[in-house]
Amino acid sequence: MNRTVLFLALAGGLALTALVLGLPRGDGTPSPHVVVTTPLTSSNPPVVKPQGVTGGGSIQVTSRLAHPYIPVGPSETYVTVDLTGMEVPGAKRSPVNLAVVIDRSGSMSGYKLQQAKQAARHLVTLLRDEDRLAIVHYGSDVKSLPSLPATAGNRERMAQFIDGIWDDGGTNISAGLSVGRTQLASAMGGSATVNRLILMSDGQPTEGVSDDEGLKNVVREIRASGITVSAIGVGTDFNEDLMQSFAEYGAGAYGFLEDAGKLSTLFQRDLQQATTAVARNVELSFELPPGTTLGEVLGYRAHQAGNTVRVAMPDFSAGQVERVVVRLNVTGGAAGQSVQVAGLKLAYTDLLANKGVEDMSTLAAVATDVREEVVSRQDKEATVYAARARSAQNLQKAAEAMSTGKKGEAQELLRQNQALFSEAASVAGPAAVAADQAEQAQAMQEYDAADDETSQRAAVKKSKVQALKSFGRMGSTY
């Protein structure tokens, strides 16, 4: 295992950081656990908090570290940042402007289409008069029921339209997305604060825009128009990487269902997220000072321009939790000195306060030349989070190996993950990683049993879903 440490101290400015980190403990050593935060949305003076928690709006930021001390000289530092949407007890859910886009191509015939129609009918029963719904279904062509308020009379009309969906044609995903966008756009500007498109497909695009980049651009344009896109893949024939990218670029959620019978649950969950939305246009960024360079942002697409690293996040609903794990290369100075690691900024549109919010803080560590001090103070939770993110990388590689028939290579990667969690258990205790080890063992069993193409594809998709969750995409992966 690489010599890794995690440290996070949050501060409102560099001067305040230096001041607070310089406060001595009883033994004269700087105390890195004190945190000073200064949300830009607050006019109050800085507040001292001991647990690394900030949040001036509808998202709370909790940052953890594997250890408050880094070695003198170069080392790797994993920073973990948890973002949590604010709970609003007793609040009335927000009206939603929704479009459901259903694949009805020939591969959906029979059970899958029957279950998709049943799920759509169930979704209609969950809507209220102030909600709006458009229903779109596509094969080679596209048919739609325009966006309507979900009144009792219109809900009956929606149910009748759903009953009339029959399988036919190829898979023109781009046309389905475009019509869904048009229907949503026609109803924007009303009482609904959230505009959401739920795409369901069981296959590869065969008509219309069919290349991955072209389809991603379609979703980017939809998102730029103020609409969130969620993607649900059914069965084992769809392109999971493409559908995951739809959810990522669309700031929505991704779900995989081997059994279409569970579609109702996912439709209902996505509606719940849409109607309890608390933040959108969420971006987490890191400002890297001299001496700090980016290793990688694990599991997220990151964009670096100069010393600034930006990570786009999904829209947030009440209680939703997403985690970002970042590996940084830092250089510890003289023993006992504080080391600025990075500036942290979370920017988003607060839907509860109807305004933009920016929370800013500073990450810092203390250098030490005592190796035992680095090891003995290692944080348990942060160690587990880093191990999960690293295991997710192996799990993705294992899924890719499995998809090309390299079962032995895939199994070796899973064995490496068991070793990763055994190391984490030596710090955090066996109970902290018991569920992680059980997941790896289950994946190994599924790989062992995957002796035909269908079971291999299912194992690959399950692994990629688990990797997303292990990276920290917990609330946006179904």
Solvent accessible surface area in square Angstrom, and as a share of the most:
residue,aa,sasa,rsa
1,M,122,0.54
2,N,88,0.45
3,R,107,0.39
4,T,18,0.10
5,V,3,0.02
6,L,1,0.01
7,F,0,0.00
8,L,5,0.03
9,A,3,0.02
10,L,1,0.00
11,A,4,0.03
12,G,30,0.29
13,G,26,0.25
14,L,109,0.54
15,A,85,0.66
16,L,61,0.30
17,T,11,0.06
18,A,63,0.49
19,L,115,0.57
20,V,14,0.08
21,L,3,0.01
22,G,47,0.45
23,L,90,0.45
24,P,92,0.58
25,R,75,0.27
26,G,92,0.88
27,D,99,0.51
28,G,53,0.51
29,T,36,0.21
30,P,27,0.17
31,S,18,0.11
32,P,0,0.00
33,H,95,0.43
34,V,41,0.24
35,V,4,0.02
36,V,5,0.03
37,T,5,0.03
38,T,36,0.21
39,P,26,0.16
40,L,100,0.50
41,T,47,0.27
42,S,43,0.28
43,S,117,0.76
44,N,102,0.52
45,P,104,0.65
46,P,59,0.37
47,V,77,0.44
48,V,97,0.56
49,K,69,0.29
50,P,91,0.57
51,Q,131,0.58
52,G,3,0.03
53,V,37,0.21
54,T,10,0.06
55,G,33,0.32
56,G,33,0.31
57,G,16,0.16
58,S,1,0.01
59,I,1,0.00
60,Q,85,0.38
61,V,3,0.02
62,T,20,0.12
63,S,6,0.04
64,R,60,0.22
65,L,20,0.10
66,A,3,0.03
67,H,0,0.00
68,P,4,0.02
69,Y,2,0.01
70,I,0,0.00
71,P,9,0.06
72,V,66,0.38
73,G,16,0.16
74,P,105,0.66
75,S,13,0.09
76,E,37,0.16
77,T,0,0.00
78,Y,10,0.04
79,V,0,0.00
80,T,2,0.01
81,V,0,0.00
82,D,13,0.07
83,L,0,0.00
84,T,39,0.22
85,G,0,0.00
86,M,91,0.41
87,E,111,0.50
88,V,53,0.31
89,P,125,0.79
90,G,89,0.86
91,A,57,0.44
92,K,158,0.67
93,R,36,0.13
94,S,31,0.20
95,P,28,0.17
96,V,0,0.00
97,N,0,0.00
98,L,0,0.00
99,A,0,0.00
100,V,2,0.01
101,V,0,0.00
102,I,0,0.00
103,D,0,0.00
104,R,5,0.02
105,S,3,0.02
106,G,35,0.34
107,S,65,0.42
108,M,0,0.00
109,S,58,0.37
110,G,53,0.51
111,Y,115,0.44
112,K,45,0.19
113,L,8,0.04
114,Q,106,0.47
115,Q,26,0.12
116,A,0,0.00
117,K,24,0.10
118,Q,90,0.40
119,A,0,0.00
120,A,3,0.02
121,R,79,0.29
122,H,68,0.30
123,L,1,0.01
124,V,5,0.03
125,T,95,0.55
126,L,57,0.28
127,L,8,0.04
128,R,106,0.39
129,D,84,0.44
130,E,60,0.27
131,D,0,0.00
132,R,70,0.25
133,L,1,0.01
134,A,0,0.00
135,I,1,0.01
136,V,0,0.00
137,H,10,0.04
138,Y,0,0.00
139,G,0,0.00
140,S,47,0.30
141,D,68,0.35
142,V,37,0.21
143,K,112,0.47
144,S,35,0.23
145,L,10,0.05
146,P,64,0.40
147,S,9,0.06
148,L,29,0.14
149,P,48,0.30
150,A,0,0.00
151,T,52,0.30
152,A,70,0.54
153,G,55,0.53
154,N,31,0.16
155,R,63,0.23
156,E,99,0.45
157,R,120,0.44
158,M,0,0.00
159,A,26,0.20
160,Q,110,0.49
161,F,49,0.20
162,I,0,0.00
163,D,70,0.36
164,G,47,0.45
165,I,0,0.00
166,W,177,0.62
167,D,56,0.29
168,D,87,0.45
169,G,38,0.36
170,G,19,0.18
171,T,8,0.05
172,N,18,0.09
173,I,2,0.01
174,S,9,0.06
175,A,27,0.21
176,G,0,0.00
177,L,0,0.00
178,S,53,0.34
179,V,42,0.24
180,G,0,0.00
181,R,80,0.29
182,T,86,0.50
183,Q,27,0.12
184,L,0,0.00
185,A,53,0.41
186,S,88,0.56
187,A,12,0.09
188,M,68,0.30
189,G,82,0.79
190,G,56,0.54
191,S,82,0.53
192,A,19,0.15
193,T,68,0.40
194,V,10,0.06
195,N,19,0.10
196,R,9,0.03
197,L,0,0.00
198,I,0,0.00
199,L,0,0.00
200,M,0,0.00
201,S,0,0.00
202,D,2,0.01
203,G,10,0.10
204,Q,89,0.39
205,P,20,0.12
206,T,88,0.51
207,E,63,0.28
208,G,57,0.55
209,V,59,0.34
210,S,55,0.36
211,D,84,0.43
212,D,61,0.32
213,E,96,0.43
214,G,17,0.17
215,L,0,0.00
216,K,29,0.12
217,N,70,0.36
218,V,26,0.15
219,V,0,0.00
220,R,88,0.32
221,E,98,0.44
222,I,1,0.00
223,R,38,0.14
224,A,91,0.70
225,S,40,0.26
226,G,34,0.33
227,I,0,0.00
228,T,3,0.02
229,V,0,0.00
230,S,0,0.00
231,A,0,0.00
232,I,1,0.00
233,G,0,0.00
234,V,0,0.00
235,G,10,0.10
236,T,14,0.08
237,D,68,0.35
238,F,3,0.01
239,N,36,0.18
240,E,17,0.08
241,D,71,0.37
242,L,4,0.02
243,M,3,0.01
244,Q,27,0.12
245,S,2,0.01
246,F,0,0.00
247,A,5,0.04
248,E,51,0.23
249,Y,50,0.19
250,G,0,0.00
251,A,11,0.08
252,G,6,0.06
253,A,1,0.01
254,Y,5,0.02
255,G,0,0.00
256,F,23,0.10
257,L,13,0.07
258,E,86,0.39
259,D,64,0.33
260,A,2,0.02
261,G,35,0.34
262,K,120,0.51
263,L,1,0.00
264,S,28,0.18
265,T,86,0.50
266,L,15,0.08
267,F,1,0.00
268,Q,83,0.37
269,R,98,0.36
270,D,0,0.00
271,L,9,0.05
272,Q,105,0.47
273,Q,23,0.10
274,A,0,0.00
275,T,2,0.01
276,T,33,0.19
277,A,13,0.10
278,V,2,0.01
279,A,0,0.00
280,R,76,0.28
281,N,89,0.46
282,V,5,0.03
283,E,56,0.25
284,L,0,0.00
285,S,7,0.05
286,F,1,0.01
287,E,89,0.40
288,L,5,0.03
289,P,20,0.13
290,P,133,0.83
291,G,52,0.50
292,T,9,0.05
293,T,79,0.46
294,L,46,0.23
295,G,25,0.24
296,E,52,0.23
297,V,16,0.09
298,L,2,0.01
299,G,25,0.24
300,Y,17,0.06
301,R,93,0.34
302,A,38,0.29
303,H,121,0.54
304,Q,95,0.42
305,A,68,0.52
306,G,65,0.62
307,N,90,0.46
308,T,21,0.12
309,V,0,0.00
310,R,102,0.37
311,V,0,0.00
312,A,70,0.54
313,M,10,0.04
314,P,11,0.07
315,D,19,0.10
316,F,2,0.01
317,S,7,0.05
318,A,30,0.23
319,G,27,0.26
320,Q,9,0.04
321,V,48,0.28
322,E,0,0.00
323,R,22,0.08
324,V,0,0.00
325,V,1,0.01
326,V,0,0.00
327,R,48,0.18
328,L,0,0.00
329,N,55,0.28
330,V,3,0.02
331,T,71,0.42
332,G,4,0.04
333,G,34,0.33
334,A,55,0.43
335,A,53,0.41
336,G,36,0.35
337,Q,102,0.45
338,S,53,0.34
339,V,20,0.11
340,Q,69,0.31
341,V,0,0.00
342,A,0,0.00
343,G,16,0.16
344,L,7,0.03
345,K,58,0.25
346,L,2,0.01
347,A,23,0.18
348,Y,8,0.03
349,T,35,0.20
350,D,5,0.03
351,L,37,0.19
352,L,85,0.42
353,A,52,0.41
354,N,132,0.68
355,K,101,0.43
356,G,57,0.55
357,V,3,0.02
358,E,64,0.29
359,D,8,0.04
360,M,84,0.38
361,S,11,0.07
362,T,9,0.05
363,L,0,0.00
364,A,1,0.01
365,A,0,0.00
366,V,1,0.01
367,A,1,0.00
368,T,9,0.05
369,D,106,0.55
370,V,72,0.41
371,R,109,0.40
372,E,124,0.56
373,E,39,0.17
374,V,5,0.03
375,V,74,0.43
376,S,90,0.58
377,R,91,0.33
378,Q,39,0.17
379,D,49,0.25
380,K,119,0.51
381,E,87,0.39
382,A,0,0.00
383,T,6,0.03
384,V,7,0.04
385,Y,23,0.09
386,A,10,0.07
387,A,6,0.05
388,R,62,0.23
389,A,0,0.00
390,R,43,0.16
391,S,1,0.01
392,A,0,0.00
393,Q,50,0.22
394,N,20,0.10
395,L,4,0.02
396,Q,66,0.29
397,K,118,0.50
398,A,0,0.00
399,A,0,0.00
400,E,82,0.37
401,A,6,0.04
402,M,2,0.01
403,S,65,0.42
404,T,96,0.56
405,G,54,0.52
406,K,112,0.47
407,K,59,0.25
408,G,47,0.45
409,E,91,0.41
410,A,0,0.00
411,Q,28,0.12
412,E,77,0.35
413,L,20,0.10
414,L,0,0.00
415,R,123,0.45
416,Q,80,0.36
417,N,0,0.00
418,Q,55,0.24
419,A,55,0.43
420,L,20,0.10
421,F,2,0.01
422,S,60,0.39
423,E,64,0.29
424,A,2,0.01
425,A,19,0.14
426,S,98,0.63
427,V,47,0.27
428,A,17,0.13
429,G,24,0.23
430,P,104,0.66
431,A,93,0.72
432,A,41,0.32
433,V,0,0.00
434,A,51,0.40
435,A,70,0.55
436,D,9,0.05
437,Q,51,0.23
438,A,60,0.47
439,E,66,0.30
440,Q,6,0.03
441,A,39,0.31
442,Q,104,0.46
443,A,14,0.11
444,M,39,0.17
445,Q,121,0.54
446,E,47,0.21
447,Y,1,0.00
448,D,81,0.42
449,A,71,0.55
450,A,1,0.01
451,D,121,0.63
452,D,72,0.37
453,E,119,0.54
454,T,72,0.42
455,S,36,0.23
456,Q,52,0.23
457,R,72,0.26
458,A,5,0.04
459,A,4,0.03
460,V,6,0.03
461,K,7,0.03
462,K,81,0.34
463,S,5,0.03
464,K,11,0.05
465,V,18,0.10
466,Q,45,0.20
467,A,0,0.00
468,L,17,0.09
469,K,75,0.32
470,S,18,0.12
471,F,4,0.02
472,G,0,0.00
473,R,24,0.09
474,M,62,0.28
475,G,10,0.10
476,S,10,0.06
477,T,3,0.02
478,Y,22,0.08
